[in-house]
Amino acid sequence: MPVNIHPSWKQQLQTEFEQPYFQSLINFVKAEYTQYTCYPKGSDIFAAFDHCPFDQTKVVIIGQDPYHGPGQANGLCFSVKDGIPHPPSLINIFKEIQTDLGQPYPQSGNLERWAKQGVLLLNATLTVRAHQAGSHQGKGWETFTDAAIRKLSMERESLVFLLWGGFAKKKAKLIDGNKHRILTSGHPSPLSANRGYWFGNGHFSECNKILKDWDNKTIAW
């Protein structure tokens, strides 16, 4: 099964593409995209990998599901296309950056600018049926994206993993905490943020401090 994904990731994940579960997953996704409106568009399904090559990844942010509204999902977690209104979680991410780093609130919610600096914006599930959150969960995507996280943990050194909310925190078991840094907090969704579990976590400045301590280039958030 040929998969159109960045060559650096293709090399690392080739054994996954050859597994029976992945063939079943691809068959499921093809059927869904044929019968229903699904997001993101087909060419953006692996966008997180395409915009952030394996050997250039410095920071990993883990989301759960793509946005399921029209024109929102672009294949990067928490990110929307240019000109699309910012969803609540993204608004809270940008508000925290404002407070943490003293930066102005950005006009564009397109986080490709982060990905190009080495931030892997990885949803655990890479596709979704329109208006049906979680509709493609449990079909094999999680096995695939867990394998990507494990590969980064094993093959790379000194990465920063930002795990926001209960779902993302469960991924910590896939990461070698002796080689990498794991920062955790509540989720930026309004429900969590308004209860005091998100704002003030200082993750963006802390992440840059860690990168600087490792003599790595910081991220222009």
C-alpha positions in Angstrom: 0.0 0.0 0.0 1.9 3.2 -1.1 1.3 6.1 1.3 2.1 9.6 0.2 4.0 10.9 3.3 7.3 12.8 3.8 10.2 10.5 2.9 11.8 10.9 6.3 8.7 9.6 8.0 8.1 6.9 5.3 11.5 5.4 6.2 10.7 5.4 9.9 7.1 4.1 9.6 7.4 1.7 6.7 6.8 -1.4 8.9 3.5 0.2 10.0 2.3 0.6 6.4 2.8 -3.1 5.9 0.7 -4.2 8.9 -2.8 -5.7 8.3 -4.3 -3.0 10.6 -3.1 -0.2 8.4 -4.6 -1.8 5.3 -7.9 -2.1 7.1 -7.6 1.5 8.2 -6.9 2.7 4.7 -9.9 0.7 3.3 -12.1 2.3 6.0 -10.9 5.8 5.3 -11.4 5.4 1.6 -14.9 4.2 2.1 -15.7 7.0 4.5 -14.4 9.7 2.1 -16.4 8.1 -0.8 -19.7 8.0 1.2 -19.5 11.0 3.4 -18.0 14.4 3.8 -14.8 13.9 5.8 -12.0 16.2 7.0 -9.3 17.1 6.4 -9.1 16.9 2.6 -7.2 13.8 1.4 -4.0 15.6 0.6 -3.8 17.0 4.1 -4.3 13.8 6.1 -0.6 13.4 6.7 0.2 17.2 6.7 1.6 17.0 10.3 4.3 14.7 9.0 4.8 16.5 5.7 5.4 19.9 7.3 7.7 18.6 10.0 10.2 16.0 8.9 11.3 13.3 11.3 14.9 14.5 11.7 13.8 18.2 12.1 11.2 17.6 14.8 12.1 19.5 18.1 8.7 19.8 19.8 5.6 17.5 19.8 2.1 18.7 20.5 -0.6 16.0 20.6 -4.3 16.6 19.8 -7.1 14.1 19.7 -9.3 14.6 16.6 -9.3 16.9 13.6 -11.9 19.7 13.6 -15.1 18.5 12.1 -16.6 21.8 10.8 -16.4 23.0 7.1 -13.1 24.4 6.1 -11.4 24.1 9.5 -9.1 21.1 9.6 -5.8 21.4 7.7 -4.1 18.3 9.1 -2.3 19.9 12.0 -3.7 19.7 15.5 -5.4 22.8 16.9 -4.7 24.6 13.5 -7.2 26.0 11.1 -6.7 27.3 7.5 -6.1 31.0 6.9 -9.2 33.2 7.2 -11.1 30.6 9.3 -12.4 31.9 12.7 -10.3 30.5 15.6 -12.0 27.7 17.5 -12.2 28.1 21.3 -9.1 25.9 22.1 -6.9 27.8 19.7 -8.1 31.1 21.1 -7.0 30.0 24.5 -3.6 28.8 23.2 -3.0 32.2 21.6 -4.2 34.0 24.8 -1.6 32.0 26.8 1.1 32.9 24.3 0.1 36.5 24.7 0.5 36.4 28.5 3.5 34.1 28.6 5.6 35.8 25.9 4.0 39.2 25.6 3.3 38.7 21.9 0.3 40.2 20.1 -2.6 37.9 19.3 -2.1 36.5 15.8 -4.5 37.1 12.9 -4.0 33.6 11.3 -4.9 30.4 13.1 -2.8 28.4 10.6 0.0 26.8 12.6 2.1 25.7 9.6 4.5 28.4 10.7 5.1 26.4 13.9 5.4 23.1 12.0 8.1 24.5 9.7 10.2 25.3 12.8 10.1 21.7 14.0 6.8 21.5 15.9 5.0 18.2 15.1 1.3 19.0 15.5 -0.1 15.5 15.7 -3.7 14.4 16.2 -4.0 10.9 17.5 -6.8 10.3 14.9 -6.0 11.8 11.5 -9.5 11.9 9.9 -13.1 12.6 11.0 -16.6 12.5 9.5 -18.1 16.0 9.1 -20.0 17.2 12.3 -19.3 13.9 14.1 -16.4 14.3 16.6 -14.6 11.0 17.3 -16.3 9.2 14.3 -12.9 7.7 13.1 -11.5 6.8 16.5 -10.7 3.2 17.2 -10.2 2.3 13.5 -6.4 2.1 13.6 -5.2 5.7 13.5 -4.2 5.6 17.2 -2.0 2.6 16.6 -0.3 4.4 13.8 0.3 7.7 15.6 1.4 5.9 18.8 4.1 4.2 16.6 5.2 7.6 15.4 5.5 8.9 19.0 7.5 5.8 20.0 9.8 6.2 17.0 10.6 9.8 18.0 11.2 8.7 21.6 13.5 5.9 20.6 15.4 7.4 17.6 15.7 11.0 18.5 17.3 12.9 21.5 16.2 15.9 23.5 12.7 16.6 22.3 10.0 18.5 24.2 6.6 16.9 24.4 3.6 19.2 25.3 0.8 17.0 26.6 -2.4 19.0 27.2 -5.4 17.3 28.9 -6.1 13.8 30.0 -6.0 12.2 26.6 -2.6 13.6 25.7 -1.1 12.9 29.1 -1.8 9.1 28.6 0.8 9.3 25.7 3.6 9.9 28.3 4.0 6.1 28.6 5.3 6.0 25.0 8.0 8.6 25.8 11.4 8.0 27.4 11.5 10.8 30.1 15.2 10.3 30.6 16.0 11.4 27.0 13.2 13.9 26.5 11.3 16.6 28.4 7.5 16.2 29.0 5.4 19.2 30.0 1.8 18.6 31.0 -1.2 20.8 31.8 -4.9 20.9 31.4 -6.4 21.2 28.0 -6.9 24.6 26.4 -10.6 23.9 25.8 -12.9 26.4 27.6 -14.2 23.8 30.0 -10.6 23.0 31.3 -9.2 26.5 30.8 -11.9 28.3 32.7 -11.4 26.0 35.7 -7.8 27.1 36.0 -6.1 24.1 34.4 -4.7 25.8 31.3 -3.9 29.5 31.7 -0.6 30.3 33.3 1.1 27.0 32.5 4.0 28.9 30.8 4.6 26.1 28.4 5.7 28.3 25.5 8.5 30.1 27.4 9.5 27.0 29.3 9.7 25.0 26.0 12.0 27.7 24.5 14.1 27.8 27.7 14.6 24.0 27.4 15.5 24.2 23.7 18.0 27.0 24.5 19.6 25.0 27.3 20.1 22.2 24.8 21.7 24.7 22.3 18.7 24.3 20.0 17.0 27.0 18.1 13.9 28.3 19.9 10.4 28.4 18.4 8.9 31.7 17.2 5.4 31.0 18.7 
